[in-house]
């Protein structure tokens, strides 16, 4: 059972985990042993609450297919068990991250004193540059 929060958990039978061979260099171990983990989680068929499902399906994540299935591949570690734990941890963090609602940004205004300082410095710089012109004899 994968615990998401105090009240939400995903039963093991809803998560499909299969072992596959890892890619890349690694010698005999990579060629003989299936250590990489391929995790599939169907959002629509899961027992997650509806608000979790809606938030997950609205994500624009490359791990989410058009059919609403999350696909995670883990092959970083040499052991199958560590890759399995890593894949489950990634699924857990993806679901937790989808439930975090970003705080709406409220636009702020610059203060009067900061506006005054900015305009004063602009006028000082303007005066300084205008006095750099050619000297005319009057």
Protein Blocks (a to p, Z undefined) as FASTA:
>chain_A
ZZfblmbccdfklpccdddddedjebjmlmmpcfbccddddfklmcbdfklmmmmmmpcc
fkbcfkopacdddfkbmbfklmmmmmmmmmmmmmmmmmpccdddddddddfklmmmmmmm
mmmmmmmmmmmmccddZZ
